[in-house]
Amino acid sequence: MVNLFNFYYSYSIIFIIISILMTVGTAILIRKNRYRLLCGVSAIATAMSYLLTLSIIIVQLNNQLLTYIYLAIVTILLIPIIILTILSAFLFIWNGMIVWRRESHSLGNMLTLLIGVLLITVPVMFNLLNRYIPNNKMVTLIENISYSFQNYLIFWVLTFLASYLITKIVKPKYNKEYAIVLGSGLINGENVSPLLGSRILVAANFKKKQFLKSRVPMTLIMSGGQGGDEKLPEAIAMKAYAIEHGVPEKDILIESQSKNTYQNMLFSKQVILDNGFDPNSGIFATNDYHVFRAAGFAHLVGLNIEGIGSKTSKYFLPNALIREYIAILSNHKKFHILAMFMIVLVNGIIFFY
């Protein structure tokens, strides 16, 4: 009995040390650059290590009341996850229908609707195939590969969501010299949309709070060129909007040539250098769902800066996050193609041997 207790005790100490080391490692990764999926992977692994460590300690203590309390807490945490998993297809379809009614009928705005339909139709399809073509090896193999792909994508969805939450929790310090406000389309080719207006206002509010807290002034850089259906560059309309909402004209610079997020960062960097700002002493402002991917473009052009995000309508957020998730995965196409090839290969080897 004593030997068994000592075994569990030493085992617990090892896992506690591992969890602490993983926490330190995650903190270092976040501090260095929190806009990476690696931070999400590390955060999930750290959380799982603590759950495992706590489970081992509960078993070691062998206290019935404590065990029941622990199991009750775990159950309470798992119930909403299980319910959301079961109802996910219907929730995606419901969200897709809302977006369909309120937004344009583009493919990008139909993502949640399409995913919901697939989550229902794929299992039904395999059930029908297994019923009418029973014991067919090829159908079984394709089904195994399909669910392996699904699990692979779920892993990266969880990783992306963890990474997204990290960017929401960790806030920039109020000591910045500039803020790049990322442009988006204008209404009727000349008016700032509510979405774009929210980006401008979140930057203006940060500027105001910073001055109140630290008396450090900050310049806003409006970044956005003129689209084919626009009557003026987005940056010009953004500047006028900011002035209307109380930002002094002297505190606004414009970059009016960019056509996408990468160019927003690249061309704004030149404005930053031309005006003598420290390139790494700034932030950028966009919608909250876009912060994670936009930070990647900032770092790509050599701007080691953080982002702040304006709130997105709750009904539109799932669709927007899925689009960002797909865009981020597409930035690593070779890795994911190779991973999926390995999934097919491993399933084939297991199935045939």
C-alpha positions as CSV (number, residue, x, y, z in Angstrom):
1,M,0.0,0.0,0.0
2,V,2.8,2.4,0.9
3,N,4.7,1.5,-2.3
4,L,1.5,2.2,-4.3
5,F,1.1,5.6,-2.6
6,N,4.7,6.5,-3.3
7,F,4.3,5.5,-6.9
8,Y,1.2,7.8,-7.3
9,Y,2.9,10.5,-5.4
10,S,6.0,10.5,-7.6
11,Y,3.8,10.2,-10.7
12,S,1.8,13.3,-9.6
13,I,5.0,15.3,-9.0
14,I,6.3,14.5,-12.4
15,F,3.0,15.6,-14.1
16,I,2.9,18.8,-12.0
17,I,6.4,19.7,-13.1
18,I,5.5,18.9,-16.8
19,S,2.4,21.1,-16.5
20,I,4.3,24.0,-15.0
21,L,7.0,23.7,-17.7
22,M,4.3,23.6,-20.4
23,T,2.7,26.7,-18.9
24,V,6.1,28.6,-19.0
25,G,6.6,27.4,-22.6
26,T,3.2,28.6,-23.7
27,A,3.7,32.0,-21.9
28,I,7.0,32.4,-23.8
29,L,5.4,31.6,-27.1
30,I,2.6,34.1,-26.5
31,R,5.0,36.8,-25.4
32,K,7.2,36.3,-28.4
33,N,4.4,36.2,-31.0
34,R,0.9,35.3,-30.0
35,Y,-0.4,35.4,-33.6
36,R,0.6,31.8,-34.4
37,L,-1.4,28.6,-34.4
38,L,1.5,27.1,-32.4
39,C,0.3,29.2,-29.4
40,G,-3.1,27.5,-29.7
41,V,-1.6,24.0,-29.9
42,S,0.6,24.8,-26.9
43,A,-2.4,26.2,-24.9
44,I,-4.6,23.2,-25.6
45,A,-1.8,20.8,-24.7
46,T,-1.1,22.7,-21.5
47,A,-4.8,22.6,-20.5
48,M,-4.9,18.9,-21.2
49,S,-1.8,18.3,-19.0
50,Y,-3.4,20.1,-16.1
51,L,-6.6,18.0,-16.5
52,L,-4.5,14.8,-16.5
53,T,-2.5,16.0,-13.5
54,L,-5.6,16.8,-11.6
55,S,-7.1,13.5,-12.4
56,I,-4.0,11.6,-11.1
57,I,-4.1,13.7,-7.9
58,I,-7.8,12.9,-7.3
59,V,-7.1,9.2,-7.8
60,Q,-4.1,9.4,-5.5
61,L,-6.1,11.1,-2.7
62,N,-8.8,8.4,-3.0
63,N,-11.4,10.6,-1.3
64,Q,-15.0,9.6,-2.3
65,L,-16.5,13.0,-1.8
66,L,-13.7,14.8,-3.6
67,T,-14.0,12.3,-6.5
68,Y,-17.7,12.9,-6.8
69,I,-17.2,16.7,-6.8
70,Y,-14.5,16.4,-9.4
71,L,-16.6,14.2,-11.7
72,A,-19.6,16.6,-11.3
73,I,-17.4,19.5,-12.4
74,V,-16.0,17.6,-15.4
75,T,-19.6,16.6,-16.3
76,I,-20.9,20.1,-16.1
77,L,-18.0,21.3,-18.3
78,L,-18.6,18.4,-20.8
79,I,-22.4,18.7,-21.1
80,P,-22.4,22.0,-23.2
81,I,-19.6,20.6,-25.4
82,I,-21.5,17.4,-26.0
83,I,-24.8,19.3,-26.8
84,L,-23.0,21.7,-29.1
85,T,-21.3,18.7,-30.9
86,I,-24.6,16.9,-31.3
87,L,-26.5,20.0,-32.5
88,S,-23.6,21.5,-34.5
89,A,-25.0,20.7,-37.9
90,F,-28.4,22.3,-37.1
91,L,-26.7,25.3,-35.5
92,F,-24.5,25.8,-38.6
93,I,-27.6,25.7,-40.8
94,W,-29.5,28.1,-38.6
95,N,-26.6,30.5,-38.6
96,G,-26.2,30.2,-42.3
97,M,-29.9,31.0,-42.9
98,I,-29.5,34.2,-40.7
99,V,-26.5,35.3,-42.7
100,W,-28.3,34.5,-45.9
101,R,-31.1,36.8,-44.9
102,R,-29.0,39.7,-43.6
103,E,-25.9,39.7,-45.9
104,S,-25.1,39.2,-49.6
105,H,-25.6,35.8,-51.1
106,S,-21.9,35.2,-51.8
107,L,-20.1,31.8,-51.4
108,G,-18.1,33.2,-48.5
109,N,-21.4,34.1,-46.6
110,M,-22.8,30.6,-47.3
111,L,-20.0,28.7,-45.5
112,T,-21.8,27.8,-42.3
113,L,-24.9,26.7,-44.3
114,L,-22.8,24.4,-46.5
115,I,-20.9,23.0,-43.5
116,G,-24.2,22.2,-41.7
117,V,-25.6,20.5,-44.7
118,L,-22.4,18.4,-45.1
119,L,-22.4,17.4,-41.4
120,I,-25.9,15.9,-42.0
121,T,-25.6,14.5,-45.5
122,V,-22.1,12.7,-45.2
123,P,-23.1,10.4,-42.3
124,V,-26.5,9.7,-44.0
125,M,-24.7,8.9,-47.2
126,F,-22.4,6.4,-45.6
127,N,-25.3,4.8,-43.7
128,L,-27.1,4.3,-46.9
129,L,-24.0,2.9,-48.7
130,N,-23.4,0.4,-45.8
131,R,-27.0,-0.7,-45.9
132,Y,-27.3,-1.3,-49.6
133,I,-23.6,-2.3,-50.2
134,P,-22.8,-4.1,-47.0
135,N,-19.3,-5.3,-46.2
136,N,-17.8,-3.4,-49.1
137,K,-14.1,-2.8,-48.3
138,M,-13.8,0.3,-50.5
139,V,-16.8,2.0,-48.9
140,T,-15.4,1.2,-45.4
141,L,-12.0,2.6,-46.4
142,I,-13.5,5.8,-47.8
143,E,-15.6,6.2,-44.6
144,N,-12.6,5.8,-42.4
145,I,-10.6,8.3,-44.4
146,S,-13.5,10.8,-44.4
147,Y,-13.9,10.7,-40.6
148,S,-10.1,10.9,-40.2
149,F,-10.2,14.1,-42.3
150,Q,-13.0,15.4,-40.1
151,N,-11.1,14.8,-36.9
152,Y,-8.0,16.4,-38.4
153,L,-10.0,19.5,-39.3
154,I,-11.7,19.6,-35.8
155,F,-8.2,19.6,-34.2
156,W,-7.2,22.6,-36.3
157,V,-10.5,24.3,-35.6
158,L,-9.9,24.0,-31.8
159,T,-6.4,25.2,-32.3
160,F,-7.6,28.2,-34.3
161,L,-10.3,29.0,-31.7
162,A,-7.7,28.8,-28.8
163,S,-5.3,31.0,-30.8
164,Y,-8.2,33.5,-31.5
165,L,-9.1,33.6,-27.8
166,I,-5.5,34.3,-26.8
167,T,-5.5,37.4,-29.1
168,K,-8.7,38.5,-27.4
169,I,-7.4,38.1,-23.9
170,V,-3.9,39.6,-24.2
171,K,-4.2,43.3,-24.8
172,P,-1.6,45.8,-26.1
173,K,0.0,48.3,-23.8
174,Y,-0.9,52.0,-24.0
175,N,2.5,53.2,-25.2
176,K,2.1,53.2,-29.0
177,E,3.2,55.8,-31.6
178,Y,0.8,54.9,-34.3
179,A,-2.2,52.8,-35.3
180,I,-2.8,51.5,-38.8
181,V,-6.6,51.3,-39.5
182,L,-7.2,48.7,-42.2
183,G,-9.7,49.7,-44.9
184,S,-12.6,47.8,-46.3
185,G,-15.2,48.5,-49.0
186,L,-17.2,51.8,-49.0
187,I,-21.0,51.9,-49.2
188,N,-22.2,53.4,-52.5
189,G,-18.6,53.9,-53.4
190,E,-18.1,56.8,-51.0
191,N,-19.5,56.2,-47.5
192,V,-17.9,54.4,-44.6
193,S,-19.7,51.2,-43.7
194,P,-20.6,50.3,-40.1
195,L,-17.9,47.6,-40.2
196,L,-15.2,50.0,-41.4
197,G,-16.5,52.7,-39.0
198,S,-16.1,50.2,-36.1
199,R,-12.4,49.8,-37.0
200,I,-11.9,53.5,-37.0
201,L,-13.6,54.0,-33.7
202,V,-11.8,51.2,-31.9
203,A,-8.5,52.9,-33.0
204,A,-9.7,56.3,-32.0
205,N,-10.8,55.0,-28.5
206,F,-7.5,53.3,-28.0
207,K,-5.8,56.6,-28.9
208,K,-8.0,58.5,-26.4
209,K,-7.4,56.0,-23.6
210,Q,-3.7,55.9,-24.2
211,F,-3.4,59.7,-23.8
212,L,-5.5,59.7,-20.6
213,K,-3.5,56.9,-19.1
214,S,0.1,57.7,-20.2
215,R,-0.1,61.2,-21.9
216,V,1.5,59.5,-24.9
217,P,0.1,60.9,-28.2
218,M,-0.7,58.6,-31.1
219,T,-1.2,59.0,-34.9
220,L,-3.8,57.2,-36.9
221,I,-2.8,55.9,-40.3
222,M,-5.8,55.3,-42.5
223,S,-4.9,52.6,-45.0
224,G,-7.0,51.8,-48.0
225,G,-6.9,52.4,-51.8
226,Q,-9.7,53.0,-54.3
227,G,-11.6,50.0,-55.7
228,G,-13.0,49.8,-59.1
229,D,-16.5,50.6,-57.9
230,E,-15.4,53.4,-55.4
231,K,-15.5,57.1,-56.1
232,L,-12.6,57.9,-53.8
233,P,-9.8,56.1,-51.9
234,E,-11.0,54.4,-48.7
235,A,-8.3,56.2,-46.7
236,I,-9.8,59.6,-47.7
237,A,-13.3,58.6,-46.6
238,M,-11.9,57.1,-43.4
239,K,-10.0,60.3,-42.5
240,A,-13.2,62.3,-42.9
241,Y,-15.1,59.8,-40.7
242,A,-12.5,60.0,-38.0
243,I,-12.5,63.8,-38.0
244,E,-16.3,63.8,-37.7
245,H,-15.9,61.6,-34.6
246,G,-13.5,63.9,-32.8
247,V,-10.0,62.8,-34.1
248,P,-7.9,66.0,-34.8
249,E,-6.8,66.2,-38.5
250,K,-3.2,66.7,-37.4
251,D,-3.2,63.3,-35.9
252,I,-4.2,61.5,-39.1
253,L,-2.1,60.2,-41.9
254,I,-3.3,58.4,-45.0
255,E,-2.1,55.5,-47.2
256,S,-4.3,55.4,-50.3
257,Q,-2.7,52.8,-52.6
258,S,-3.3,49.4,-51.0
259,K,-5.7,46.9,-52.4
260,N,-5.5,44.1,-49.7
261,T,-4.3,43.4,-46.2
262,Y,-0.8,42.6,-47.2
263,Q,-0.5,46.0,-49.1
264,N,-2.1,47.7,-46.1
265,M,0.8,46.7,-44.0
266,L,3.5,47.1,-46.7
267,F,2.5,50.6,-47.8
268,S,1.7,51.8,-44.3
269,K,5.2,50.7,-43.2
270,Q,6.6,53.2,-45.7
271,V,4.4,56.0,-44.2
272,I,5.6,55.0,-40.8
273,L,9.3,55.2,-41.8
274,D,8.8,58.5,-43.7
275,N,7.3,60.1,-40.6
276,G,10.0,58.9,-38.2
277,F,8.0,56.4,-36.1
278,D,9.5,53.3,-34.6
279,P,8.1,50.5,-36.8
280,N,7.7,48.2,-33.8
281,S,5.9,50.8,-31.6
282,G,2.5,50.6,-33.1
283,I,-0.7,48.6,-33.4
284,F,-3.2,47.9,-36.2
285,A,-7.0,48.1,-36.0
286,T,-9.5,45.8,-37.8
287,N,-12.4,43.6,-36.9
288,D,-11.8,41.1,-34.1
289,Y,-12.1,38.0,-36.3
290,H,-9.5,39.4,-38.7
291,V,-6.8,40.3,-36.1
292,F,-5.1,36.9,-36.1
293,R,-4.5,36.7,-39.9
294,A,-3.8,40.4,-40.3
295,A,-1.0,40.1,-37.7
296,G,0.7,37.5,-40.0
297,F,0.8,40.0,-42.8
298,A,2.2,42.7,-40.5
299,H,5.0,40.4,-39.3
300,L,5.6,39.3,-43.0
301,V,6.5,42.9,-44.0
302,G,8.6,43.5,-40.9
303,L,6.2,45.2,-38.5
304,N,6.3,43.4,-35.1
305,I,3.1,45.0,-33.9
306,E,-0.1,43.9,-32.2
307,G,-3.7,44.2,-33.2
308,I,-6.9,45.5,-31.7
309,G,-10.3,44.3,-32.9
310,S,-13.7,45.9,-33.1
311,K,-16.7,43.7,-32.2
312,T,-18.5,41.8,-34.9
313,S,-22.2,41.1,-35.0
314,K,-22.8,37.8,-33.1
315,Y,-24.8,36.3,-36.0
316,F,-21.9,37.0,-38.5
317,L,-19.0,35.9,-36.2
318,P,-19.2,32.1,-36.9
319,N,-19.2,32.6,-40.6
320,A,-16.3,35.2,-40.4
321,L,-14.2,32.9,-38.2
322,I,-14.6,30.0,-40.6
323,R,-13.5,32.2,-43.5
324,E,-10.5,33.3,-41.5
325,Y,-9.8,29.7,-40.5
326,I,-9.9,28.5,-44.2
327,A,-7.7,31.5,-45.2
328,I,-5.1,30.6,-42.5
329,L,-5.1,26.9,-43.5
330,S,-4.6,27.9,-47.1
331,N,-1.4,29.8,-46.2
332,H,0.1,26.4,-45.3
333,K,-1.3,24.3,-48.2
334,K,1.7,22.1,-48.6
335,F,1.8,21.1,-45.0
336,H,-1.9,20.2,-44.9
337,I,-1.8,18.4,-48.3
338,L,1.1,16.3,-47.0
339,A,-0.8,15.6,-43.7
340,M,-3.9,14.5,-45.6
341,F,-1.8,12.3,-47.8
342,M,-0.4,10.7,-44.7
343,I,-3.9,10.2,-43.3
344,V,-4.9,8.3,-46.5
345,L,-1.7,6.3,-46.5
346,V,-2.0,5.3,-42.8
347,N,-5.7,4.3,-43.2
348,G,-4.8,2.3,-46.3
349,I,-2.0,0.4,-44.5
350,I,-4.2,-0.3,-41.4
351,F,-7.1,-1.4,-43.5
352,F,-5.3,-3.7,-45.9
353,Y,-2.8,-5.2,-43.4
